[in-house]
Amino acid sequence: MIHNKENPKAIILILLGMTVFAIQDTLIKLISETVNIFLIYSVRSTIGLIIIVFYLKLKKEPIVFKTYYPILTPIRVFCFFAGFSLYYFSLTKLSLALATTLFFVSPFFISIFSMFIINETIGIRRWLAISVGFIGVYLVMNPQFHDFNIYSLFPVVCAICYSFSVVIQKKTSDKDSLFSQVSHLYISAIIFSFIIKLSLNSISFSPETIEEFNFILLDWNVSNLVTLFMLITIGLTGVIGFLCLFSAYRIGSPATIAPFEYVIILWAILISWFLWGETLTLRGFVGLLFIISAGIYTFFREAKLNKAISLDKPLR
């Protein structure tokens, strides 16, 4: 049972979790010129897996890697891995502020997928909110059809993949525990990363391709202790952020605390401006207002109708 008196504590956990995720994304962008994206994935997932196993041992809870959904679980983990691979790659081509803002189309896709996968009904007002959110995405992307930046689609595709995985997770959560589901993500990320590494090692690429996709094609190595420290920090922030968000949703009222996830966009805008001198355009800020307004309306509307799919899982 959720007690409203825990909401202030839950809000603090949400703010802390999203701040930690903002730090993680910033570090990934900072080392993207020297460290392979899949090496980052492997290190982050290994650290996360170790911490989860240690936590379960400490709590004397069973460590279960088995899934009761041998078809849905592989689909879920692949979508999650593919989506965030695109998102992290987009950080090398877009500002942190732009990529983060575009990712927050997630609540709208979660609503859409829930209609098909778990037969949730979407009323006219929620469809209107979804439409407003997509208008906001269009304004943020500001597509120039004669010179369209294809990489601006990557955070949106990530949002689609992530939303699909969240809805599947809702369906499989009746038998697979939370920590089992997260461990599946970490284990699959390690496996997928090594498969991609071995596959790419057998292919020769042109200098132009290497320059364009440097983040993917870099050799797996860590050049110095500073980079190693940043890699370890990325792994730690991923776990800390996860624990903060899921703890917040466990003790707080989702409709009350979920809108505070948007603080990561504020962090992304401030960090982008401070470190790289980048920010959204005026049109982008208008689009951001549309996305946040529509997202918050969706949260409260679903809470009023007692719909849990978009509310009981954090948007990361």
Legacy VTK file of the C-alpha trace (Angstrom):
# vtk DataFile Version 3.0
C-alpha trace
ASCII
DATASET POLYDATA
POINTS 316 float
0.000 0.000 0.000
1.262 3.480 -0.919
1.219 6.065 1.830
1.100 9.713 0.803
3.204 10.692 3.810
6.140 9.023 2.054
5.815 11.269 -1.017
8.396 13.889 0.099
10.983 11.145 0.602
10.025 9.573 -2.724
10.375 12.926 -4.509
13.876 13.341 -3.071
14.764 9.867 -4.347
13.375 10.714 -7.792
15.381 13.947 -7.945
18.521 12.132 -6.796
18.001 9.301 -9.271
17.488 11.573 -12.265
20.475 13.702 -11.221
22.605 10.563 -11.132
21.360 9.547 -14.591
22.214 13.018 -15.906
25.760 12.540 -14.576
25.915 9.127 -16.250
24.849 10.506 -19.639
27.311 13.373 -19.313
30.202 11.005 -18.594
29.256 8.807 -21.548
29.262 11.834 -23.831
32.604 13.015 -22.410
34.427 9.732 -23.074
32.643 8.879 -26.338
35.650 9.959 -28.429
38.050 7.514 -26.758
35.976 4.583 -25.406
33.844 2.139 -27.386
30.128 2.315 -26.591
29.908 -1.453 -26.109
32.885 -1.486 -23.758
30.984 1.099 -21.698
27.905 -1.137 -21.832
29.905 -4.193 -20.729
31.626 -2.457 -17.817
28.410 -0.788 -16.657
26.454 -4.044 -16.827
29.178 -6.038 -15.063
29.336 -3.531 -12.205
25.555 -3.457 -11.984
25.324 -7.237 -11.907
27.970 -7.512 -9.173
26.212 -4.927 -7.021
22.808 -6.575 -7.439
24.186 -10.020 -6.522
25.988 -8.529 -3.517
22.809 -6.702 -2.459
20.702 -9.867 -2.676
23.325 -11.818 -0.728
23.338 -9.109 1.929
19.549 -9.181 2.173
19.637 -12.990 2.129
17.221 -13.057 -0.778
17.348 -15.732 -3.495
19.371 -14.954 -6.619
17.199 -16.058 -9.531
18.262 -15.590 -13.147
15.597 -17.878 -14.580
12.750 -16.333 -16.547
9.251 -17.755 -16.844
8.873 -16.026 -20.217
11.479 -17.503 -22.621
10.058 -15.611 -25.609
9.032 -12.244 -24.146
12.202 -11.776 -22.065
14.642 -11.974 -25.042
12.429 -9.542 -26.939
12.379 -7.167 -23.959
16.136 -7.194 -23.360
16.938 -6.815 -27.056
14.632 -3.810 -27.403
16.161 -2.202 -24.320
19.729 -2.814 -25.509
19.091 -1.662 -29.071
17.192 1.432 -27.961
19.779 2.708 -25.520
22.627 1.854 -27.907
21.027 4.299 -30.328
20.469 6.841 -27.562
24.068 6.758 -26.351
25.343 6.931 -29.922
23.129 9.963 -30.524
25.012 11.753 -27.723
28.015 11.930 -30.079
25.913 13.684 -32.719
23.435 15.775 -30.710
23.531 18.008 -27.680
22.760 16.323 -24.373
19.776 18.669 -23.958
18.259 17.705 -27.313
18.765 13.950 -26.907
17.331 13.931 -23.373
14.303 16.007 -24.350
13.458 13.789 -27.325
13.681 10.654 -25.181
10.827 11.904 -22.999
8.313 11.011 -25.654
8.389 7.640 -23.814
5.136 8.064 -21.809
3.154 8.482 -25.006
4.536 5.333 -26.616
3.990 3.415 -23.371
0.307 4.367 -23.519
0.065 3.304 -27.168
1.812 -0.045 -26.677
-0.243 -0.803 -23.571
-3.369 -0.580 -25.703
-2.164 -3.411 -27.943
-0.247 -5.612 -25.481
-2.325 -5.488 -22.297
-5.612 -4.270 -23.816
-5.655 -0.930 -22.008
-8.271 1.538 -23.225
-7.120 5.014 -24.248
-9.756 7.734 -24.173
-10.005 10.803 -26.365
-8.340 13.098 -23.818
-5.312 10.860 -23.539
-5.080 10.692 -27.337
-5.155 14.480 -27.387
-2.341 14.562 -24.806
-0.321 12.107 -26.906
-0.892 14.276 -29.997
0.277 17.388 -28.126
3.372 15.475 -27.012
4.224 14.482 -30.579
3.743 18.069 -31.729
6.264 19.002 -29.060
8.711 16.419 -30.411
8.309 17.865 -33.904
9.057 21.348 -32.599
12.135 20.155 -30.699
13.483 18.218 -33.691
12.733 21.152 -36.035
13.279 18.949 -39.103
14.804 20.597 -42.148
13.763 18.223 -44.885
16.503 19.426 -47.235
19.123 18.820 -44.528
17.556 16.466 -42.001
19.715 15.259 -39.105
18.903 11.548 -39.046
20.530 11.206 -35.619
17.756 13.282 -34.041
15.504 10.276 -34.621
17.692 8.010 -32.483
16.427 9.198 -29.055
12.861 8.830 -30.351
13.566 5.297 -31.577
15.115 4.640 -28.162
11.885 5.865 -26.551
9.898 3.452 -28.751
12.137 0.482 -27.890
12.206 1.412 -24.212
8.419 1.830 -24.047
7.879 -1.532 -25.700
10.241 -3.188 -23.204
8.468 -1.508 -20.251
5.059 -2.781 -21.349
6.483 -6.292 -21.778
8.068 -5.963 -18.338
4.652 -5.145 -16.918
3.287 -8.321 -18.467
6.153 -10.525 -17.170
6.395 -8.996 -13.689
3.767 -11.360 -12.284
6.334 -14.215 -12.253
9.771 -12.696 -12.892
11.011 -10.632 -9.936
12.257 -7.081 -10.310
15.892 -8.066 -9.713
15.602 -10.980 -12.124
14.310 -8.643 -14.811
17.136 -6.168 -14.236
19.758 -8.932 -14.192
18.404 -10.097 -17.560
19.110 -6.605 -18.934
22.676 -6.601 -17.590
23.526 -10.132 -18.716
22.095 -9.613 -22.191
23.957 -6.301 -22.580
27.258 -8.064 -21.881
26.440 -10.876 -24.317
25.216 -8.551 -27.067
28.245 -6.287 -26.664
30.723 -9.142 -27.098
28.809 -10.529 -30.077
28.958 -7.120 -31.758
32.661 -6.761 -30.916
33.522 -10.137 -32.463
31.377 -9.414 -35.519
32.878 -5.990 -36.182
36.444 -7.261 -35.742
36.065 -9.349 -38.904
34.960 -6.412 -41.078
37.146 -3.771 -42.731
35.759 -0.238 -42.757
36.674 2.811 -44.793
38.278 5.800 -43.007
35.092 7.786 -43.610
32.958 5.099 -41.942
35.355 4.854 -39.010
35.198 8.609 -38.518
31.400 8.698 -38.715
30.848 5.732 -36.380
33.898 6.119 -34.186
31.971 5.485 -30.954
30.991 2.026 -32.243
34.200 1.049 -34.057
36.822 2.096 -31.507
39.107 -0.621 -30.141
38.216 -1.900 -26.704
40.819 -0.284 -24.491
41.095 2.153 -21.606
43.832 4.685 -22.210
44.336 6.084 -18.698
43.233 5.980 -15.072
40.901 8.958 -15.487
38.960 7.094 -18.178
38.863 3.965 -16.011
37.506 6.013 -13.107
34.809 7.476 -15.370
33.859 4.004 -16.613
33.484 2.728 -13.060
31.480 5.825 -12.133
29.138 5.199 -15.081
28.539 1.686 -13.760
27.888 2.914 -10.239
25.572 5.728 -11.330
23.478 3.289 -13.334
22.838 1.131 -10.273
22.371 4.066 -7.894
19.908 5.710 -10.267
17.974 2.469 -10.645
17.782 1.912 -6.890
16.655 5.495 -6.254
13.891 5.380 -8.836
12.481 1.998 -7.942
12.650 2.802 -4.230
10.771 6.028 -4.942
8.031 4.221 -6.853
7.771 1.600 -4.135
7.067 4.094 -1.322
5.498 7.064 -3.099
2.356 7.822 -5.054
3.312 7.428 -8.749
1.054 10.217 -10.001
2.660 12.623 -7.542
6.304 11.726 -8.027
6.485 10.746 -11.721
6.471 14.347 -13.071
9.669 15.037 -11.103
11.518 12.758 -13.529
11.519 15.713 -15.915
14.227 17.322 -13.771
16.735 15.370 -15.871
15.869 17.620 -18.803
16.728 20.681 -16.714
20.044 19.071 -15.774
20.724 18.190 -19.410
20.051 21.771 -20.536
22.291 23.234 -17.807
25.103 20.730 -18.397
24.951 21.164 -22.185
25.218 24.914 -21.817
27.982 24.795 -19.191
30.232 22.143 -20.782
29.593 22.487 -24.494
27.896 25.865 -24.931
24.826 24.141 -26.448
21.146 24.644 -25.727
17.708 24.267 -27.285
16.353 26.824 -29.725
13.331 28.958 -28.801
11.231 26.581 -30.885
12.812 23.699 -28.985
11.852 25.194 -25.619
8.252 25.589 -26.826
8.282 21.937 -27.888
9.737 20.976 -24.509
6.823 22.750 -22.804
4.386 20.750 -24.954
6.112 17.449 -24.100
6.229 18.094 -20.356
2.644 19.393 -20.190
1.293 16.436 -22.141
3.379 13.982 -20.133
2.242 15.326 -16.774
-1.380 15.321 -17.945
-0.947 11.671 -18.989
0.427 10.773 -15.554
-2.447 12.401 -13.687
-5.083 11.150 -16.102
-3.918 7.555 -15.701
-3.799 7.965 -11.925
-7.388 9.202 -11.927
-8.458 6.195 -13.973
-6.345 3.841 -11.823
-4.173 2.882 -14.778
-0.791 1.632 -13.630
1.136 0.823 -16.796
2.729 4.207 -17.325
3.114 4.950 -13.669
4.614 2.013 -11.876
7.908 1.969 -13.784
10.379 4.844 -13.972
11.171 6.388 -17.322
14.793 5.201 -17.488
LINES 1 317
316 0 1 2 3 4 5 6 7 8 9 10 11 12 13 14 15 16 17 18 19 20 21 22 23 24 25 26 27 28 29 30 31 32 33 34 35 36 37 38 39 40 41 42 43 44 45 46 47 48 49 50 51 52 53 54 55 56 57 58 59 60 61 62 63 64 65 66 67 68 69 70 71 72 73 74 75 76 77 78 79 80 81 82 83 84 85 86 87 88 89 90 91 92 93 94 95 96 97 98 99 100 101 102 103 104 105 106 107 108 109 110 111 112 113 114 115 116 117 118 119 120 121 122 123 124 125 126 127 128 129 130 131 132 133 134 135 136 137 138 139 140 141 142 143 144 145 146 147 148 149 150 151 152 153 154 155 156 157 158 159 160 161 162 163 164 165 166 167 168 169 170 171 172 173 174 175 176 177 178 179 180 181 182 183 184 185 186 187 188 189 190 191 192 193 194 195 196 197 198 199 200 201 202 203 204 205 206 207 208 209 210 211 212 213 214 215 216 217 218 219 220 221 222 223 224 225 226 227 228 229 230 231 232 233 234 235 236 237 238 239 240 241 242 243 244 245 246 247 248 249 250 251 252 253 254 255 256 257 258 259 260 261 262 263 264 265 266 267 268 269 270 271 272 273 274 275 276 277 278 279 280 281 282 283 284 285 286 287 288 289 290 291 292 293 294 295 296 297 298 299 300 301 302 303 304 305 306 307 308 309 310 311 312 313 314 315
